[in-house]
């Protein structure tokens, strides 16, 4: 599958971000891409705490419907982040829209970073979703720093993990290390898309990439705003038994 990562900077305007996403999806489909990935909280921008209650989006909203229609019209899938409201709760969520326009899954961030705890509810499930490309798990930013999250997805049958992010200074190379480690230790590829650019005091550090299960990466790591492209075949088969860590895992030692 051909994958495009949009290492961008979102506007604090949903309509502008939707229009940008639609243009990227149409162009990417014309270039035979299968999946386009946008960063954490892409639809609204990350720095929206003050207005979060008024701009949060429900799962059945017209906003998501517009992107579903764009994916279906262009036969292309996408992953993006948005603030999701459900009853009295607001979640930092990631959505996977399949190439037929259906929502394959929505994931709510389970590990909230810093002041996110003041505005978002914790997600409580690590899900593996059935998609046109196989079984895919979703994570968001801080989640990738917890080995247990990726391991849980791998042990639940995930064949690839897509992680969207808003990682910023001073954590420049932290996620670069994490995504390579998570890929190797779970014998599955990690697709990681982060912001680039500045939001007030936040300077996002990019470093988006497509990491194979052996730790090799498809793109040159960069902190600049740019589009990054690569290819994956999933599932990736581990031909080196010594690197098949899930197979050789002594999980009988780790139970609490």
N, C-alpha and C positions, 0 to 999 in steps of 0.2 A: 504494500500500500504506500501511496505517496502522501506525505504529511507536510503541512505548512504551518509554521509557528509565527504568530504575529506579535513580535516584541515591540509593543507600541506604548503610547501614553493616551489614556482615555480622557475624553472631555467630561465635565460634570453636566452633561446634557444627554439624556437617553436617546433622543431622536438623532442627534449627530452620530452617536456611537452605533446605532442601528443602521443608519445609512452607510457608514464606513464598513461595517460588517457585511452588508449585502453586496457592496462593490467588491470586497475581497473575495467573497464566496463565488460570485459570478466569474471573476477573473480566474480564480483558482480552478474552478470547474472546467473552464475553457482550456486550461493547461493540464487537465487530467489528474488533478489532485483528488484524493479520496477524503481527507480529513483536514480541517483547519482548526487550530487551537488559539484561543484568545486568553488573556490573563485573568487573574482573580478580580472579581467585582467590575468586570469590563463594561457592563451595560451602563453603570452609573459613575465609574471612577471609584477609587478606593477611599478618597478623603471626603466622605459624605456623612460623617457621624452626626453632625448637627441636624441634618434633614432626613435621617434614615427612616423614620416612621412614615413620612409623607411620600417618600420615593420608592419604598420597598414594593416588590412585584410579586403577585401571586402566580402560582404555577400554571393557571389557566388563563393568564392575561393575554391581551392582544399583542403585547410586546413580544412575548415568546412565540405567539402565533405567527407574527410577521417573519421571524427567523425560521420557524418551521416551514412556512411556505417557500422561503428563499432556498432552503436546503432541498425541499422536494422538487422545486422547479429546476434546480441545477444538478440534482442527483449527487449531492455532496453532504458530508457530515460535518458537524462542528461541536466544539466544546467551549464554553465561556462561563464566566462568573457573574453573579448578580445577587443583590440582597433579596431574599425570599421571605414573604410574609405568609404565615399560616396561623389563623386564629389570633391570639395575642402575642405570638412569637415571631421574631425576625431572625433568619439564619443567613450566614455567609455561605452561599451555595454555588455549586457547579452543575451545569446542565449539559447532557450529551444528547444532541439531536441527530438522529440517524439520517442516512441519505434519502430515505423515503419521507422524511418530514416528521416522523414520530419521535416523541421523547423517549429515548431508550432508558434514561435514568436521571435522577437528580440526587446529588449528594450534598449533605449539610456538614460543614466543617466541624470536625470533632475536637480539634486542639486549637483553642483560641489564643491568639498572641496579644500580650500587652493589654491595651485599653479596649480591644475587641470584646472583652468580657462584659464591658459596660453597655454595649449596644446589641450584641447578638446572643441568642440562645445556643447552647452546645448541641451539635448533632450527636446522635447516639448510636449510629449504625455505620459500619464499614461494608459497603455493598459492592458486589460484582454484577455488572449488567451485561445481558446478552445483546450484542450488536451485530451489524452486517459483517464486521471484521473479526468477530470472536468475542471472548469474554474479557471485558475491560473494567478495571477499577478506577475510581477517581479519588484524588487527594487534593488538598488546597494548602499551599505554602507551608506553614509551621508543621503541618501533618508529616511532611517528608523528613523532618528531623527526628521523628520517633520510629525506630526500626520496627516496632511492633505493628504499626499501622500497615506498612507495606507488606510485612510478613503475613499478617492476617489475610490480606487480599490474595496474596500468592497461595496460601494454604486453602483458600476458598475457591481456587480454580482460575484466578485472573491470569490472562495470557499477556496482558500489557497494563501498565498503570499510566494514566494521564494526570499530571500534577500541574495546576495553574497557580500563579504566585503573584505577590506584591512585595517581594523581598527587597530590602533597601540597605543602604549603609547604616552601620559599620559592618554588616554581615556579608561583605562582598563575595567571598569565595566559599562560604559555608554550604550553600545549596549545591554548588558545583561538586563538592566532595560528597554530599548526601546522595545526590541522584546517581552518581557512579557507584557508590557503595550499595544502595538499595537494589540497583540492577544486578550487580554481581551476586550479592548474597541471596537473592531470590530467583536467580536464573531466568529473569524476564526483563523485557525492555521498559524503560521509563521515558515518557515524553513529557518534557518540562517547558512551560511557557511563562515567562516573567515580564513585568513592565520594564520600560526604560524611560528615563526623563525625570523631571522634578515635580513634586507636589508640595508647595510650601517648604517645610523643613525636611521632607522626605526626598532623598535622591535614590531612585530605583537603580538596581545594579545589573539588570539584564541576565546574561549567562544562560539564556534558553538553549535547549539542545535536545537531541534525540539520542538516547543512550541504549546501545545494544546490551544483551544479557551478559556479554563478556566484558562490559565496561567501555568498549570502544564507542566513540561518538561520531555522529553524522556531520556535524557542523563545527565551524570554528567558534569557540566561545567569544562573545562580544558583549560589551556594555552599551553599545549604541542602539538607537532605534533602527530596527531593520526587520526584514522578512527572512526567515531561515527555512530551508527546505531539506527534506531527506526522505529516505525510504526504509520500510520495515517489512519483513514477512513474519506474521504471527500465526501460530506460536513459533518461537525460536527454540529449536531443539538443542539441548546441551549434549555435545558429543564427547565431552571430557568428564568421565564419571567423578573425577576428583573435584570438579567445580559444580557438581550437581548437589548444592547444599540442602535443598529441600529433601532430596532422596536420602541424604546421609545425616539428616538432622536427628539428634538425640532428644526428641521432645519429651521423653520420659524423665529427663533431668530438670526440665524447666517449669514443671507444674507447681503452682503455689498452693 
